[in-house]
Amino acid sequence: GKTMELKTTKFEIDGSIAILTLSRPQRRNAWTGRMHTEVRHLLDQADRNPDIRTVIITGAGDDFCVGADSQALEGHLEKGGYDSGTGADLAMPGYGVANEFDQNFAFMFGLNVTTIAAVNGAAAGAGFVLACFCDLRFAAKDAKLTTAHGPLGLPAEFGLSWLLPRLIGLTRANDLLLSSRVLTAGETDGWGLFNKVLEAEQLLPHVWDYATEINTRVSPSAQRMTKLQVYLDQHRDVGTAVAASEELLESAMRGADYHEGVKAFTERRTPNWS
């Protein structure tokens, strides 16, 4: 794949896990067109790399991502309309899997890799959206969260009005979306917004261990198939879901991962995924 000079992100690969860090610490990792372009590029790189199974997304310094840069907000005002700030070179990872996913952020549902948000600090606006569209979310308990759109006179952003009710139910989703209030990750404990809320210093080690555990125990093909089933099934009926799972089962049982999984199980050993 083509390389891109990274100005707003960092990317490290360690075995089957990649860490994508939003990195504009002097601007609290605020979201820009450039960052959007780099994040898409890096997710595309990860998705094309058969060795990478899990991408951890986190922020540099004390913040995750505080949403649109205030300078960008002023720019939209001057231009008299929304400008994403992205160019023609925008990567399209996860596109072409299902029509429903062929949009900003929703494309994350179509990725082969599992995405895990490690919300280390403030997550607002597009930063909060990015975390919500990850498959799994862990947070530092003091991390501040807000949807942010209301006080700016804007609508709920990027499909959060679809996603948040599914994550945390209508009552709590409306609280976050209608009030745009600021609350900490710790205050949302038990809501289902985060898989776990931790002390800041425990966050990345815990997420790393979680990702390692998945990648050791679960076969690569099962990880990919299951993720896609979950998001496709949000858009279809139960009968279709059952039928699709039976078709997948037929083909999976002819695959190398099933063969290795059964052997490892009967031999009481850790599987050796090819």
N, C-alpha and C positions, 0 to 999 in steps of 0.2 A: 504493500500500500504506500501511497505518497506520504511524505513527511510534511509537517507544518511547524513553523517556528511557534513555540508556545510562549505567549506573553502574559496570559491570565490564568493558566492552569499548570499543574505538574502531573506527571504520569510515571508510576513505578510499577514494574511487573515482578512478582516474586512467585515463581512456580505457576500455580493455577489461579492465583489471586492478583488482581491489579488494583492499585489505589489511585483514584483520580481526585486530585486536590484542587479546589477552587482557590486561586491564589492571586488576590489583589489586596493583600492585608492592609495596605495604607488607605484603601477605600472600603474596608470591611467586607472584601470579596463581593462587592456590588456587581450585579448582573449587567453585562453590556452585550452588544452585538458580537463583539470579538470573543467574549467568553462563551456565548451561545455557539458560535462557529467552532471553537476549540473543543467544547464538550461533545458536540455532535461528531466531530472528527475522531476524538479519542474513543467514544462509544463504538464508532464504526470500526476503528482499528481493533478494539477488543473483540467485537463480534465476529470479525474475520479471522481471528487468531484461534485455532482449534485448541490450543493449550490453556487459554484463559476461560475459566468457568464462572468466576464471580468478580464483579467490580464494586469496590467500596468507594463511595463518594463522600468526601468530607471537605472541611474548609481549613485554610491556613490560619494560624494565630488563634484568636479568641472568638471568631465568628464562623458561621457556616456560610451564609450568603444573605445580605440584608435587602435583596431585591434590586429593582432598577436603580442605577446610579442617579443621584439627584441632578447631575449635569445632563444625563440622557432625558430625564423628565422635562427639564427646561427646553431641551432641543426639540422634543415633540411639540411643545407649546409654540415654539417659534415656527416650526414647519407646518403647523396647523393640522397635524394628524399623526397617527402612530407610524413609527419607522423602526422596524426590528433591528436595523443596523447590520443585517447579515447580507452577504453578497451571493453571487451566482455559484460560488464554490462550496456551498453548504452541503455537507455530507447527509445522506439519507438512510442512516441505519434503522433497521426494523420496519422500513417501508415495504409494501408489497405483500405483507403477510395477511392482513385483513383490511378491508376498506375503512373500518371503524378506527383503525390505529394509525392511518396515514395522515397524522396531524402532529403539530408541535406537542412535545411531551408524551402524547399517547403512543408515539412510535416506540417508547420504552417497553411497552407491553409486547411488542413484536421481536424484541432482542433475544438472541440465543443465550446470552449471559444473564445470570441473576444479578440484580443490582441491590446494594445495601447502602442506605444512607446512614452515616455516622454523624449525627447532628451535634457538633461540638460546641456550638454557640448560636447566636441570633440567626433565625431563619424567618425571613419576611418576604411577602410578595412572591416573585418568581423563585426565590430561594426556598420558600416554604413549598411551592408547587413542585419543584424538583424533588424534594424529599418525599412528598406524598406519592409521586409517580414511581418511586423505587419499590421493589418487591418487598423489602424488609426495611424497618427503620429502628434505629437505636439512638438515644439522645442523652446528653449530659443534663442532669436534673435542673440546673440553673439556666439552660438555654432558653432565650426568649423567643416566642413565636407570635406571628400575627399574619393575617391574610393581607392587611395593609391597604386594600383597594378603596374601601369606603370613604375615608377622609380625603382621598384624592378625587372623589366624584367619578369613580370608575366601576365597571361591573366586576363580578367575580371572575377571576382570571383563569384562562387555560383549562377549562373543564373542571375546576375544583367543585363547581356546583353539581357535577355528576359524581365525582370521585369521593369527596368528603362524606356525603351521606352513606356511601357504601363502606367507608372505613370506620366511621364512628357513630352512624345513625343520624337521623334527621334533626333531632333535638340539639345535639352537640354541634353538628355541622352548621345549623342556623345560628347558633351562638357565635361561632367563629366567623361565619360569612356575613351576617347582618350587623354585628357590632364592630368588626375589625379590631377587637380589643387585643391587648398584649397580655399573654400569659406565659408561664414557664412550662417547660416539658414536665417538670415534677407535678404541676397542677393537673396535668392531663393523664397522670398515671391511672391505669385501669380503664381508660376510654377505648383502648384498641388503636390509638394513634401510633404508639410506639410498641415494638415487641418487648423492649425493656428500657427503663430509665435508670441511669447509673451515675455514680460520681464521675466527674470529668476525667480524672486520671485513669479510670477503669474502662472508659468508653472504647478506645481503639483496640486495646488488648482483647476485650470481650468480643468485639466485632470480628477481629482477626481469628480468634478461636472458633467462633460460630461458623465463619466461612470455611475454615480448615476442616471442621467437622463435617459439613455438608459434602465438601469435595472429596473427603475420604470415604464416607459411608455410602453416598448416593452416586449412582452411575451417571456419567455425563449425559447420556441420551435421556435417562429418566428426568434429570434436572431440566433439560430443555423442553421435553414433552409436557411435563406437569405444569411448568410456568405458562405455556401457551394454552393448555386446557383451561386453566383458571381464568385467563382473560377472555378467551373466546366464549366461555360459558357464562360470563357476565352479560353476554349479548345474545344468548339463545336459550331455548327451553330445555327442560330436564331430559326429555326423551332423546333429543338430539345429542345432549351431553353423554348419555349412557351409550348410545349407538357409536358415537365417535370414540369413546374410551374402549369399546370392544374391538373396533377396527385397529386402533393403536396397539392393543394387547396382542392381536394376531401377528402384526409385523414385529413387535418388540420381542416376542418369544423366539423369533428366528435370528435375533441379533446377538452379537458378541457380548454385549453387556449383560444380557440375561444369563448366558452361558457361564460367564465369569462370576456373576452374582450368586448363582446357585451353587457353583463349586466352592466359592469362598464360604458360603453359609454352611454347607455340609462338612467342609474341612475346618470349620471354626477359625478362620483366619481373616485378616484384612483383605478386601478385594484389591486386585491390581488392575485398575482400569487402563485400557489401551489408549 
